Amino acid sequence: MFELDQYKVVFQYADGIRVTIPPVYDPLNVQIRSGVYAHILQDLGKETKDGKKDWQYLFTGLAILHPNDQPVKNDGRKKAFTRALNHSGFDRETRTRFWNAYWKARGKID
């Protein structure tokens, strides 16, 4: 998970279970054996009753693991994140900023 400006990116891992997210943000709505979701959320500028930020789902990317493959979380995260960004409609500069924030969160760049 990492944040960039008013956005937050969250990764969810599914291992033979259905990950519970609002159905409108899961266009495939499939039971997956194993895979990774990448969610891009936006800060609504409000706080919830318990004082935390209120986030709205904007885009979701999904990387499904084939039953014959071994899971590699790093590859799944990159594929799911790429798909979420491709659906986002963000311009190239914004996507580059997201990738830089991703690599910084992963400890790959300063």
SEKEDO-871290 format. One record per residue: residue number from 1; chain; x, y, z of N, C-alpha, C in turn; residue in three letters. Coordinates in Angstrom, 3 decimals. Layout:
! SEKEDO-871290
@numi=NUM; dodo=A; n.east=X; n.north=Y; n.up=Z; ca.east=X; ca.north=Y; ca.up=Z; c.east=X; c.north=Y; c.up=Z; mardo=ALA
...
This chain:
! SEKEDO-871290
@numi=1; dodo=A; n.east=0.844; n.north=-1.171; n.up=0.000; ca.east=0.000; ca.north=0.000; ca.up=0.000; c.east=0.888; c.north=1.232; c.up=0.000; mardo=MET
@numi=2; dodo=A; n.east=0.480; n.north=2.246; n.up=-0.757; ca.east=1.167; ca.north=3.529; ca.up=-0.740; c.east=0.188; c.north=4.615; c.up=-1.140; mardo=PHE
@numi=3; dodo=A; n.east=0.564; n.north=5.853; n.up=-0.829; ca.east=-0.275; ca.north=7.002; ca.up=-1.163; c.east=0.477; c.north=7.945; c.up=-2.072; mardo=GLU
@numi=4; dodo=A; n.east=-0.270; n.north=8.610; n.up=-2.941; ca.east=0.264; ca.north=9.622; ca.up=-3.843; c.east=-0.777; c.north=10.722; c.up=-3.945; mardo=LEU
@numi=5; dodo=A; n.east=-0.448; n.north=11.900; n.up=-3.421; ca.east=-1.372; ca.north=13.026; ca.up=-3.387; c.east=-2.687; c.north=12.597; c.up=-2.727; mardo=ASP
@numi=6; dodo=A; n.east=-3.807; n.north=12.702; n.up=-3.457; ca.east=-5.102; ca.north=12.320; ca.up=-2.886; c.east=-5.480; c.north=10.875; c.up=-3.196; mardo=GLN
@numi=7; dodo=A; n.east=-4.530; n.north=10.099; n.up=-3.728; ca.east=-4.799; ca.north=8.713; ca.up=-4.104; c.east=-4.083; c.north=7.735; c.up=-3.174; mardo=TYR
@numi=8; dodo=A; n.east=-4.637; n.north=6.548; n.up=-3.104; ca.east=-4.015; ca.north=5.452; ca.up=-2.362; c.east=-4.124; c.north=4.204; c.up=-3.218; mardo=LYS
@numi=9; dodo=A; n.east=-3.062; n.north=3.403; n.up=-3.224; ca.east=-3.065; ca.north=2.137; ca.up=-3.948; c.east=-2.972; c.north=1.014; c.up=-2.927; mardo=VAL
@numi=10; dodo=A; n.east=-3.902; n.north=0.062; n.up=-3.017; ca.east=-3.971; ca.north=-1.058; ca.up=-2.082; c.east=-3.948; c.north=-2.357; c.up=-2.887; mardo=VAL
@numi=11; dodo=A; n.east=-3.171; n.north=-3.312; n.up=-2.410; ca.east=-3.102; ca.north=-4.631; ca.up=-3.053; c.east=-3.793; c.north=-5.648; c.up=-2.158; mardo=PHE
@numi=12; dodo=A; n.east=-4.619; n.north=-6.515; n.up=-2.759; ca.east=-5.284; ca.north=-7.596; ca.up=-2.043; c.east=-4.909; c.north=-8.902; c.up=-2.730; mardo=GLN
@numi=13; dodo=A; n.east=-4.643; n.north=-9.899; n.up=-1.918; ca.east=-4.252; ca.north=-11.205; ca.up=-2.445; c.east=-5.371; c.north=-12.196; c.up=-2.183; mardo=TYR
@numi=14; dodo=A; n.east=-5.737; n.north=-12.947; n.up=-3.208; ca.east=-6.778; ca.north=-13.956; ca.up=-3.089; c.east=-6.124; c.north=-15.320; c.up=-3.246; mardo=ALA
@numi=15; dodo=A; n.east=-6.426; n.north=-16.210; n.up=-2.333; ca.east=-5.872; ca.north=-17.562; ca.up=-2.403; c.east=-7.010; c.north=-18.553; c.up=-2.234; mardo=ASP
@numi=16; dodo=A; n.east=-7.760; n.north=-18.746; n.up=-3.307; ca.east=-8.856; ca.north=-19.700; ca.up=-3.292; c.east=-10.110; c.north=-19.194; c.up=-2.614; mardo=GLY
@numi=17; dodo=A; n.east=-10.137; n.north=-17.896; n.up=-2.287; ca.east=-11.329; ca.north=-17.319; ca.up=-1.664; c.east=-11.760; c.north=-16.112; c.up=-2.472; mardo=ILE
@numi=18; dodo=A; n.east=-12.958; n.north=-15.711; n.up=-2.276; ca.east=-13.489; ca.north=-14.537; ca.up=-2.968; c.east=-13.132; c.north=-13.312; c.up=-2.148; mardo=ARG
@numi=19; dodo=A; n.east=-12.403; n.north=-12.367; n.up=-2.732; ca.east=-12.072; ca.north=-11.127; ca.up=-2.056; c.east=-13.309; c.north=-10.247; c.up=-2.085; mardo=VAL
@numi=20; dodo=A; n.east=-13.713; n.north=-9.731; n.up=-0.944; ca.east=-14.938; ca.north=-8.951; ca.up=-0.859; c.east=-14.654; c.north=-7.480; c.up=-1.152; mardo=THR
@numi=21; dodo=A; n.east=-15.101; n.north=-7.035; n.up=-2.308; ca.east=-15.080; ca.north=-5.620; ca.up=-2.648; c.east=-16.428; c.north=-5.309; c.up=-3.272; mardo=ILE
@numi=22; dodo=A; n.east=-16.798; n.north=-4.037; n.up=-3.319; ca.east=-18.093; ca.north=-3.711; ca.up=-3.922; c.east=-18.176; c.north=-4.240; c.up=-5.344; mardo=PRO
@numi=23; dodo=A; n.east=-19.264; n.north=-4.935; n.up=-5.711; ca.east=-19.373; ca.north=-5.574; ca.up=-7.022; c.east=-19.220; c.north=-4.613; c.up=-8.192; mardo=PRO
@numi=24; dodo=A; n.east=-19.608; n.north=-3.360; n.up=-8.015; ca.east=-19.517; ca.north=-2.413; ca.up=-9.124; c.east=-18.054; c.north=-2.163; c.up=-9.496; mardo=VAL
@numi=25; dodo=A; n.east=-17.125; n.north=-2.399; n.up=-8.573; ca.east=-15.711; ca.north=-2.181; ca.up=-8.857; c.east=-14.989; c.north=-3.456; c.up=-9.252; mardo=TYR
@numi=26; dodo=A; n.east=-15.717; n.north=-4.537; n.up=-9.395; ca.east=-15.135; ca.north=-5.803; ca.up=-9.833; c.east=-15.887; c.north=-6.253; c.up=-11.079; mardo=ASP
@numi=27; dodo=A; n.east=-15.530; n.north=-5.685; n.up=-12.244; ca.east=-16.313; ca.north=-5.973; ca.up=-13.451; c.east=-16.278; c.north=-7.437; c.up=-13.866; mardo=PRO
@numi=28; dodo=A; n.east=-15.218; n.north=-8.163; n.up=-13.494; ca.east=-15.152; ca.north=-9.572; ca.up=-13.864; c.east=-16.025; c.north=-10.422; c.up=-12.961; mardo=LEU
@numi=29; dodo=A; n.east=-16.094; n.north=-10.050; n.up=-11.676; ca.east=-16.925; ca.north=-10.732; ca.up=-10.683; c.east=-16.768; c.north=-12.253; c.up=-10.785; mardo=ASN
@numi=30; dodo=A; n.east=-15.524; n.north=-12.712; n.up=-10.695; ca.east=-15.249; ca.north=-14.129; ca.up=-10.850; c.east=-14.649; c.north=-14.712; c.up=-9.575; mardo=VAL
@numi=31; dodo=A; n.east=-14.862; n.north=-15.985; n.up=-9.381; ca.east=-14.194; ca.north=-16.719; ca.up=-8.303; c.east=-12.816; c.north=-17.086; c.up=-8.819; mardo=GLN
@numi=32; dodo=A; n.east=-11.785; n.north=-16.614; n.up=-8.138; ca.east=-10.443; ca.north=-16.932; ca.up=-8.609; c.east=-9.751; c.north=-17.830; c.up=-7.601; mardo=ILE
@numi=33; dodo=A; n.east=-8.939; n.north=-18.727; n.up=-8.111; ca.east=-8.195; ca.north=-19.635; ca.up=-7.249; c.east=-7.103; c.north=-18.885; c.up=-6.519; mardo=ARG
@numi=34; dodo=A; n.east=-6.381; n.north=-18.072; n.up=-7.252; ca.east=-5.323; ca.north=-17.287; ca.up=-6.659; c.east=-5.013; c.north=-16.122; c.up=-7.577; mardo=SER
@numi=35; dodo=A; n.east=-4.727; n.north=-14.981; n.up=-6.993; ca.east=-4.420; ca.north=-13.811; ca.up=-7.804; c.east=-4.238; c.north=-12.582; c.up=-6.951; mardo=GLY
@numi=36; dodo=A; n.east=-4.104; n.north=-11.445; n.up=-7.622; ca.east=-3.860; ca.north=-10.177; ca.up=-6.943; c.east=-4.791; c.north=-9.110; c.up=-7.518; mardo=VAL
@numi=37; dodo=A; n.east=-5.395; n.north=-8.318; n.up=-6.627; ca.east=-6.145; ca.north=-7.130; ca.up=-7.000; c.east=-5.291; c.north=-5.916; c.up=-6.680; mardo=TYR
@numi=38; dodo=A; n.east=-5.285; n.north=-4.930; n.up=-7.560; ca.east=-4.688; ca.north=-3.623; ca.up=-7.272; c.east=-5.819; c.north=-2.604; c.up=-7.335; mardo=ALA
@numi=39; dodo=A; n.east=-6.080; n.north=-1.920; n.up=-6.229; ca.east=-7.151; ca.north=-0.929; ca.up=-6.158; c.east=-6.542; c.north=0.462; c.up=-6.074; mardo=HIS
@numi=40; dodo=A; n.east=-7.042; n.north=1.371; n.up=-6.906; ca.east=-6.669; ca.north=2.779; ca.up=-6.802; c.east=-7.863; c.north=3.491; c.up=-6.196; mardo=ILE
@numi=41; dodo=A; n.east=-7.640; n.north=4.106; n.up=-5.043; ca.east=-8.696; ca.north=4.784; ca.up=-4.310; c.east=-8.403; c.north=6.276; c.up=-4.254; mardo=LEU
@numi=42; dodo=A; n.east=-9.469; n.north=7.083; n.up=-4.087; ca.east=-9.310; ca.north=8.525; ca.up=-3.994; c.east=-9.864; c.north=9.011; c.up=-2.666; mardo=GLN
@numi=43; dodo=A; n.east=-9.137; n.north=9.944; n.up=-2.050; ca.east=-9.572; ca.north=10.552; ca.up=-0.790; c.east=-10.757; c.north=11.469; c.up=-1.080; mardo=ASP
@numi=44; dodo=A; n.east=-11.855; n.north=11.267; n.up=-0.370; ca.east=-13.046; ca.north=12.085; ca.up=-0.580; c.east=-12.987; c.north=13.391; c.up=0.199; mardo=LEU
@numi=45; dodo=A; n.east=-11.960; n.north=13.570; n.up=1.016; ca.east=-11.835; ca.north=14.801; ca.up=1.791; c.east=-12.723; c.north=14.822; c.up=3.015; mardo=GLY
@numi=46; dodo=A; n.east=-13.274; n.north=13.674; n.up=3.383; ca.east=-14.137; ca.north=13.564; ca.up=4.563; c.east=-13.504; c.north=12.578; c.up=5.529; mardo=LYS
@numi=47; dodo=A; n.east=-14.047; n.north=12.542; n.up=6.721; ca.east=-13.616; ca.north=11.547; ca.up=7.689; c.east=-14.788; c.north=10.651; c.up=8.043; mardo=GLU
@numi=48; dodo=A; n.east=-14.484; n.north=9.387; n.up=8.315; ca.east=-15.516; ca.north=8.460; ca.up=8.745; c.east=-15.836; c.north=8.722; c.up=10.204; mardo=THR
@numi=49; dodo=A; n.east=-16.799; n.north=8.009; n.up=10.746; ca.east=-17.205; ca.north=8.207; ca.up=12.141; c.east=-16.079; c.north=7.937; c.up=13.117; mardo=LYS
@numi=50; dodo=A; n.east=-15.171; n.north=7.028; n.up=12.754; ca.east=-14.064; ca.north=6.707; ca.up=13.653; c.east=-12.837; c.north=7.586; c.up=13.408; mardo=ASP
@numi=51; dodo=A; n.east=-12.971; n.north=8.660; n.up=12.611; ca.east=-11.900; ca.north=9.626; ca.up=12.428; c.east=-10.899; c.north=9.297; c.up=11.337; mardo=GLY
@numi=52; dodo=A; n.east=-11.139; n.north=8.250; n.up=10.554; ca.east=-10.223; ca.north=7.885; ca.up=9.469; c.east=-10.670; c.north=8.556; c.up=8.178; mardo=LYS
@numi=53; dodo=A; n.east=-9.742; n.north=8.633; n.up=7.205; ca.east=-10.084; ca.north=9.201; ca.up=5.908; c.east=-11.126; c.north=8.332; c.up=5.216; mardo=LYS
@numi=54; dodo=A; n.east=-11.985; n.north=8.985; n.up=4.438; ca.east=-12.998; ca.north=8.269; ca.up=3.652; c.east=-12.483; c.north=8.122; c.up=2.224; mardo=ASP
@numi=55; dodo=A; n.east=-12.339; n.north=6.879; n.up=1.770; ca.east=-11.778; ca.north=6.582; ca.up=0.456; c.east=-12.850; c.north=6.034; c.up=-0.470; mardo=TRP
@numi=56; dodo=A; n.east=-12.733; n.north=6.335; n.up=-1.765; ca.east=-13.652; ca.north=5.816; ca.up=-2.781; c.east=-12.843; c.north=5.010; c.up=-3.796; mardo=GLN
@numi=57; dodo=A; n.east=-13.347; n.north=3.817; n.up=-4.138; ca.east=-12.714; ca.north=3.006; ca.up=-5.179; c.east=-12.848; c.north=3.718; c.up=-6.520; mardo=TYR
@numi=58; dodo=A; n.east=-11.726; n.north=3.857; n.up=-7.240; ca.east=-11.771; ca.north=4.431; ca.up=-8.577; c.east=-11.555; c.north=3.369; c.up=-9.644; mardo=LEU
@numi=59; dodo=A; n.east=-10.441; n.north=2.623; n.up=-9.522; ca.east=-10.077; ca.north=1.640; ca.up=-10.536; c.east=-9.521; c.north=0.392; c.up=-9.866; mardo=PHE
@numi=60; dodo=A; n.east=-9.755; n.north=-0.745; n.up=-10.505; ca.east=-9.247; ca.north=-2.018; ca.up=-9.999; c.east=-8.615; c.north=-2.793; c.up=-11.145; mardo=THR
@numi=61; dodo=A; n.east=-7.445; n.north=-3.343; n.up=-10.872; ca.east=-6.784; ca.north=-4.227; ca.up=-11.822; c.east=-6.677; c.north=-5.607; c.up=-11.197; mardo=GLY
@numi=62; dodo=A; n.east=-6.742; n.north=-6.644; n.up=-12.007; ca.east=-6.718; ca.north=-8.007; ca.up=-11.506; c.east=-5.709; c.north=-8.837; c.up=-12.282; mardo=LEU
@numi=63; dodo=A; n.east=-4.882; n.north=-9.555; n.up=-11.557; ca.east=-3.948; ca.north=-10.518; ca.up=-12.158; c.east=-4.315; c.north=-11.893; c.up=-11.618; mardo=ALA
@numi=64; dodo=A; n.east=-4.730; n.north=-12.787; n.up=-12.496; ca.east=-5.163; ca.north=-14.125; ca.up=-12.092; c.east=-4.017; c.north=-15.111; c.up=-12.308; mardo=ILE
@numi=65; dodo=A; n.east=-3.779; n.north=-15.925; n.up=-11.313; ca.east=-2.740; ca.north=-16.944; ca.up=-11.397; c.east=-3.318; c.north=-18.204; c.up=-12.029; mardo=LEU
@numi=66; dodo=A; n.east=-2.654; n.north=-18.697; n.up=-13.039; ca.east=-3.074; ca.north=-19.941; ca.up=-13.677; c.east=-2.856; c.north=-21.099; c.up=-12.695; mardo=HIS
@numi=67; dodo=A; n.east=-3.743; n.north=-22.089; n.up=-12.665; ca.east=-3.602; ca.north=-23.200; ca.up=-11.713; c.east=-2.278; c.north=-23.952; c.up=-11.810; mardo=PRO
@numi=68; dodo=A; n.east=-1.630; n.north=-23.938; n.up=-12.972; ca.east=-0.371; ca.north=-24.659; ca.up=-13.131; c.east=0.859; c.north=-23.826; c.up=-12.769; mardo=ASN
@numi=69; dodo=A; n.east=0.667; n.north=-22.540; n.up=-12.456; ca.east=1.790; ca.north=-21.655; ca.up=-12.168; c.east=2.035; c.north=-21.519; c.up=-10.673; mardo=ASP
@numi=70; dodo=A; n.east=3.272; n.north=-21.200; n.up=-10.320; ca.east=3.630; ca.north=-20.901; ca.up=-8.944; c.east=3.420; c.north=-19.404; c.up=-8.707; mardo=GLN
@numi=71; dodo=A; n.east=2.882; n.north=-19.010; n.up=-7.545; ca.east=2.642; ca.north=-17.585; ca.up=-7.288; c.east=3.948; c.north=-16.812; c.up=-7.069; mardo=PRO
@numi=72; dodo=A; n.east=4.039; n.north=-15.675; n.up=-7.722; ca.east=5.128; ca.north=-14.721; ca.up=-7.508; c.east=4.442; c.north=-13.379; c.up=-7.259; mardo=VAL
@numi=73; dodo=A; n.east=4.371; n.north=-12.985; n.up=-5.985; ca.east=3.590; ca.north=-11.802; ca.up=-5.619; c.east=4.055; c.north=-10.547; c.up=-6.349; mardo=LYS
@numi=74; dodo=A; n.east=5.357; n.north=-10.387; n.up=-6.517; ca.east=5.864; ca.north=-9.192; ca.up=-7.179; c.east=5.336; c.north=-9.092; c.up=-8.612; mardo=ASN
@numi=75; dodo=A; n.east=5.347; n.north=-10.186; n.up=-9.351; ca.east=4.831; ca.north=-10.188; ca.up=-10.720; c.east=3.329; c.north=-9.910; c.up=-10.741; mardo=ASP
@numi=76; dodo=A; n.east=2.592; n.north=-10.501; n.up=-9.807; ca.east=1.151; ca.north=-10.277; ca.up=-9.729; c.east=0.812; c.north=-8.832; c.up=-9.409; mardo=GLY
@numi=77; dodo=A; n.east=1.565; n.north=-8.246; n.up=-8.461; ca.east=1.337; ca.north=-6.836; ca.up=-8.118; c.east=1.559; c.north=-5.942; c.up=-9.331; mardo=ARG
@numi=78; dodo=A; n.east=2.668; n.north=-6.161; n.up=-10.051; ca.east=2.972; ca.north=-5.314; ca.up=-11.209; c.east=1.909; c.north=-5.461; c.up=-12.297; mardo=LYS
@numi=79; dodo=A; n.east=1.481; n.north=-6.686; n.up=-12.562; ca.east=0.480; ca.north=-6.903; ca.up=-13.612; c.east=-0.866; c.north=-6.274; c.up=-13.222; mardo=LYS
@numi=80; dodo=A; n.east=-1.296; n.north=-6.483; n.up=-11.976; ca.east=-2.572; ca.north=-5.919; ca.up=-11.528; c.east=-2.509; c.north=-4.387; c.up=-11.507; mardo=ALA
@numi=81; dodo=A; n.east=-1.377; n.north=-3.835; n.up=-11.041; ca.east=-1.216; ca.north=-2.380; ca.up=-10.986; c.east=-1.205; c.north=-1.784; c.up=-12.392; mardo=PHE
@numi=82; dodo=A; n.east=-0.534; n.north=-2.445; n.up=-13.323; ca.east=-0.519; ca.north=-1.996; ca.up=-14.714; c.east=-1.931; c.north=-1.959; c.up=-15.282; mardo=THR
@numi=83; dodo=A; n.east=-2.706; n.north=-2.988; n.up=-15.004; ca.east=-4.089; ca.north=-3.032; ca.up=-15.522; c.east=-4.953; c.north=-1.949; c.up=-14.894; mardo=ARG
@numi=84; dodo=A; n.east=-4.774; n.north=-1.693; n.up=-13.605; ca.east=-5.541; ca.north=-0.628; ca.up=-12.955; c.east=-5.190; c.north=0.727; c.up=-13.567; mardo=ALA
@numi=85; dodo=A; n.east=-3.897; n.north=0.977; n.up=-13.792; ca.east=-3.492; ca.north=2.248; ca.up=-14.395; c.east=-3.970; c.north=2.373; c.up=-15.839; mardo=LEU
@numi=86; dodo=A; n.east=-3.963; n.north=1.272; n.up=-16.579; ca.east=-4.430; ca.north=1.318; ca.up=-17.967; c.east=-5.911; c.north=1.680; c.up=-18.057; mardo=ASN
@numi=87; dodo=A; n.east=-6.702; n.north=1.253; n.up=-17.072; ca.east=-8.136; ca.north=1.560; ca.up=-17.062; c.east=-8.420; c.north=2.950; c.up=-16.502; mardo=HIS
@numi=88; dodo=A; n.east=-7.418; n.north=3.564; n.up=-15.883; ca.east=-7.646; ca.north=4.813; ca.up=-15.155; c.east=-7.873; c.north=6.016; c.up=-16.055; mardo=SER
@numi=89; dodo=A; n.east=-7.234; n.north=6.042; n.up=-17.212; ca.east=-7.344; ca.north=7.218; ca.up=-18.061; c.east=-6.436; c.north=8.357; c.up=-17.626; mardo=GLY
@numi=90; dodo=A; n.east=-5.551; n.north=8.107; n.up=-16.650; ca.east=-4.593; ca.north=9.129; ca.up=-16.235; c.east=-3.629; c.north=9.406; c.up=-17.383; mardo=PHE
@numi=91; dodo=A; n.east=-3.122; n.north=10.636; n.up=-17.439; ca.east=-2.134; ca.north=10.954; ca.up=-18.467; c.east=-0.788; c.north=10.303; c.up=-18.129; mardo=ASP
@numi=92; dodo=A; n.east=0.126; n.north=10.349; n.up=-19.089; ca.east=1.410; ca.north=9.657; ca.up=-18.928; c.east=2.199; c.north=10.174; c.up=-17.721; mardo=ARG
@numi=93; dodo=A; n.east=2.184; n.north=11.471; n.up=-17.502; ca.east=2.919; ca.north=12.062; ca.up=-16.375; c.east=2.399; c.north=11.532; c.up=-15.039; mardo=GLU
@numi=94; dodo=A; n.east=1.087; n.north=11.448; n.up=-14.907; ca.east=0.487; ca.north=10.944; ca.up=-13.667; c.east=0.805; c.north=9.471; c.up=-13.479; mardo=THR
@numi=95; dodo=A; n.east=0.711; n.north=8.682; n.up=-14.558; ca.east=1.062; ca.north=7.259; ca.up=-14.452; c.east=2.519; c.north=7.079; c.up=-14.041; mardo=ARG
@numi=96; dodo=A; n.east=3.403; n.north=7.922; n.up=-14.581; ca.east=4.816; ca.north=7.865; ca.up=-14.208; c.east=4.995; c.north=8.165; c.up=-12.730; mardo=THR
@numi=97; dodo=A; n.east=4.260; n.north=9.139; n.up=-12.225; ca.east=4.324; ca.north=9.464; ca.up=-10.790; c.east=3.846; c.north=8.290; c.up=-9.945; mardo=ARG
@numi=98; dodo=A; n.east=2.790; n.north=7.598; n.up=-10.408; ca.east=2.316; ca.north=6.412; ca.up=-9.689; c.east=3.393; c.north=5.334; c.up=-9.670; mardo=PHE
@numi=99; dodo=A; n.east=4.028; n.north=5.082; n.up=-10.827; ca.east=5.068; ca.north=4.051; ca.up=-10.877; c.east=6.252; c.north=4.419; c.up=-9.987; mardo=TRP
@numi=100; dodo=A; n.east=6.655; n.north=5.696; n.up=-9.988; ca.east=7.753; ca.north=6.117; ca.up=-9.116; c.east=7.401; c.north=5.915; c.up=-7.645; mardo=ASN
@numi=101; dodo=A; n.east=6.146; n.north=6.221; n.up=-7.282; ca.east=5.704; ca.north=5.997; ca.up=-5.903; c.east=5.683; c.north=4.505; c.up=-5.577; mardo=ALA
@numi=102; dodo=A; n.east=5.291; n.north=3.682; n.up=-6.547; ca.east=5.282; ca.north=2.224; ca.up=-6.354; c.east=6.699; c.north=1.718; c.up=-6.083; mardo=TYR
@numi=103; dodo=A; n.east=7.647; n.north=2.129; n.up=-6.949; ca.east=9.030; ca.north=1.660; ca.up=-6.785; c.east=9.647; c.north=2.185; c.up=-5.491; mardo=TRP
@numi=104; dodo=A; n.east=9.281; n.north=3.391; n.up=-5.105; ca.east=9.789; ca.north=3.936; ca.up=-3.838; c.east=9.246; c.north=3.130; c.up=-2.659; mardo=LYS
@numi=105; dodo=A; n.east=7.954; n.north=2.795; n.up=-2.718; ca.east=7.344; ca.north=1.994; ca.up=-1.642; c.east=7.957; c.north=0.592; c.up=-1.571; mardo=ALA
@numi=106; dodo=A; n.east=8.389; n.north=0.062; n.up=-2.706; ca.east=9.007; ca.north=-1.253; ca.up=-2.760; c.east=10.490; c.north=-1.201; c.up=-2.404; mardo=ARG
@numi=107; dodo=A; n.east=11.024; n.north=0.028; n.up=-2.198; ca.east=12.421; ca.north=0.176; ca.up=-1.816; c.east=13.388; c.north=0.073; c.up=-2.970; mardo=GLY
@numi=108; dodo=A; n.east=12.895; n.north=0.289; n.up=-4.199; ca.east=13.755; ca.north=0.155; ca.up=-5.382; c.east=14.425; c.north=1.464; c.up=-5.782; mardo=LYS
@numi=109; dodo=A; n.east=13.814; n.north=2.615; n.up=-5.402; ca.east=14.418; ca.north=3.924; ca.up=-5.690; c.east=14.293; c.north=4.795; c.up=-4.455; mardo=ILE
@numi=110; dodo=A; n.east=15.074; n.north=5.888; n.up=-4.426; ca.east=15.030; ca.north=6.820; ca.up=-3.284; c.east=13.933; c.north=7.842; c.up=-3.465; mardo=ASP
